Amino acid sequence: DEIERYRKENQGPLVKSASQSFALLTGGSFESLRADFNEKDEPVLVGIRPNGNRVHVEGMSSGTRDQLYLALRLASIEKYMEGSEPMPFIVDDILVDFDDERSEAALIALSELAKKTQVIMFTHHSKVVEQAKTMGSTVNIQELNGYGK
């Protein structure tokens, strides 16, 4: 009963928040996330397409799974900060499998999070750096010239 109570109190808001981020990060390819059960009656997370089709995580592309992971991390840190001090959010090449549209959506989401806590993103992809530069003063870029020489 306690486990079920915890799930209702925490998973609902977490899935709802992650669902909103996931819809944005996937450019509307998915409209939401839903907790469901697999054939073994185990709890699983599924993506819901605009037409209502359900897609299990293993049926998602590598890039979409990365967007799901980012959406869950964003929702988790938001939930954490509701009752705790902000903590840095650090990611390394999180956008490696994102296309340009989804990279831009992720940079916007990270920029929104940066209004509440420190966000540090490492990347060696010049396209991501160029996208971030177009965002203006909301992003501070520090290039490590000469690294590895």
C-alpha positions as CSV (number, residue, x, y, z in Angstrom):
1,D,0.0,0.0,0.0
2,E,2.9,2.4,0.8
3,I,4.6,1.7,-2.5
4,E,1.3,2.4,-4.3
5,R,0.8,5.6,-2.3
6,Y,4.3,6.8,-3.2
7,R,3.7,6.0,-6.8
8,K,0.5,8.0,-6.9
9,E,2.0,11.0,-5.1
10,N,5.3,11.1,-7.1
11,Q,4.9,9.3,-10.4
12,G,1.8,11.2,-11.5
13,P,3.3,14.7,-11.2
14,L,6.7,13.4,-12.5
15,V,5.1,11.7,-15.6
16,K,3.0,14.8,-16.2
17,S,5.9,17.1,-16.2
18,A,8.1,14.7,-18.2
19,S,5.2,14.3,-20.6
20,Q,5.1,18.1,-21.4
21,S,8.9,18.2,-21.9
22,F,8.8,15.1,-24.1
23,A,6.2,16.6,-26.4
24,L,8.3,19.7,-26.8
25,L,11.6,17.8,-27.2
26,T,10.1,15.5,-29.9
27,G,8.6,18.4,-31.8
28,G,5.1,17.1,-31.3
29,S,6.0,13.6,-32.7
30,F,4.7,12.4,-29.3
31,E,2.0,14.3,-27.4
32,S,2.5,12.7,-24.0
33,L,3.8,9.9,-21.8
34,R,1.7,7.4,-19.9
35,A,2.5,4.8,-17.2
36,D,1.2,1.5,-18.4
37,F,1.8,-2.3,-17.8
38,N,3.5,-4.7,-20.1
39,E,2.4,-8.3,-20.8
40,K,4.1,-9.4,-17.5
41,D,2.0,-6.9,-15.6
42,E,5.1,-4.8,-14.9
43,P,4.9,-1.0,-14.9
44,V,6.4,0.6,-18.0
45,L,6.4,4.0,-19.6
46,V,4.9,4.5,-23.1
47,G,4.9,7.4,-25.5
48,I,1.6,8.5,-26.9
49,R,1.5,9.7,-30.5
50,P,-0.9,12.4,-31.6
51,N,-3.1,9.7,-33.2
52,G,-3.3,7.8,-29.9
53,N,-0.9,5.0,-30.8
54,R,1.3,3.8,-27.9
55,V,5.0,3.3,-28.4
56,H,7.0,1.4,-25.9
57,V,10.5,2.6,-25.1
58,E,12.1,-0.3,-27.0
59,G,10.1,0.8,-30.1
60,M,11.5,4.3,-30.0
61,S,14.6,5.5,-32.0
62,S,17.9,6.1,-30.2
63,G,17.4,9.8,-30.4
64,T,13.8,9.6,-29.1
65,R,15.0,7.5,-26.2
66,D,17.6,10.2,-25.5
67,Q,14.8,12.8,-25.5
68,L,12.7,10.7,-23.2
69,Y,15.7,10.4,-20.8
70,L,16.2,14.2,-20.9
71,A,12.5,14.8,-20.3
72,L,12.6,12.5,-17.3
73,R,15.8,14.2,-15.9
74,L,14.3,17.6,-16.4
75,A,11.1,16.6,-14.6
76,S,13.1,14.9,-11.8
77,I,15.2,18.0,-11.1
78,E,12.2,20.2,-11.2
79,K,10.5,17.9,-8.6
80,Y,13.6,17.8,-6.5
81,M,13.9,21.6,-6.5
82,E,10.4,22.0,-5.2
83,G,11.6,21.1,-1.7
84,S,15.4,21.5,-1.9
85,E,18.1,23.9,-2.8
86,P,18.9,24.1,-6.5
87,M,21.7,21.9,-7.7
88,P,23.7,22.1,-10.9
89,F,22.4,20.2,-13.9
90,I,25.3,18.8,-15.9
91,V,25.1,16.9,-19.2
92,D,27.7,15.7,-21.6
93,D,26.8,15.5,-25.4
94,I,23.2,14.9,-24.5
95,L,22.1,16.2,-28.0
96,V,24.4,13.8,-30.0
97,D,21.4,11.9,-31.5
98,F,19.0,14.9,-31.8
99,D,18.2,16.4,-35.2
100,D,18.4,20.2,-35.6
101,E,14.8,20.9,-34.6
102,R,15.0,18.7,-31.5
103,S,18.4,20.1,-30.5
104,E,16.9,23.6,-30.6
105,A,13.9,22.5,-28.5
106,A,16.3,20.9,-26.0
107,L,18.4,24.1,-25.8
108,I,15.3,26.1,-25.1
109,A,14.3,23.6,-22.4
110,L,17.8,23.8,-20.8
111,S,17.7,27.6,-21.1
112,E,14.4,27.6,-19.1
113,L,15.9,25.3,-16.5
114,A,18.9,27.7,-16.3
115,K,16.5,30.4,-14.9
116,K,16.2,28.2,-11.8
117,T,19.5,26.5,-11.4
118,Q,23.0,26.3,-13.0
119,V,23.0,24.3,-16.3
120,I,26.3,23.0,-17.7
121,M,26.4,21.3,-21.0
122,F,29.5,19.9,-22.6
123,T,29.6,19.2,-26.3
124,H,32.1,18.9,-29.1
125,H,29.5,19.3,-31.8
126,S,29.9,22.7,-33.5
127,K,26.3,22.7,-34.8
128,V,25.0,22.6,-31.2
129,V,27.4,25.5,-30.3
130,E,26.1,27.5,-33.3
131,Q,22.5,26.8,-32.3
132,A,23.3,27.9,-28.7
133,K,24.9,31.1,-30.0
134,T,21.7,32.1,-31.8
135,M,19.9,32.1,-28.4
136,G,21.7,35.2,-27.4
137,S,22.5,36.2,-23.8
138,T,20.7,33.3,-22.2
139,V,23.6,31.0,-23.0
140,N,27.2,31.5,-22.0
141,I,29.6,29.5,-24.2
142,Q,33.1,28.7,-23.1
143,E,35.2,27.1,-25.8
144,L,38.2,25.0,-24.7
145,N,40.7,25.9,-27.4
146,G,43.8,23.9,-27.6
147,Y,42.3,21.0,-25.5
148,G,44.2,17.8,-26.2
149,K,47.1,19.4,-28.0
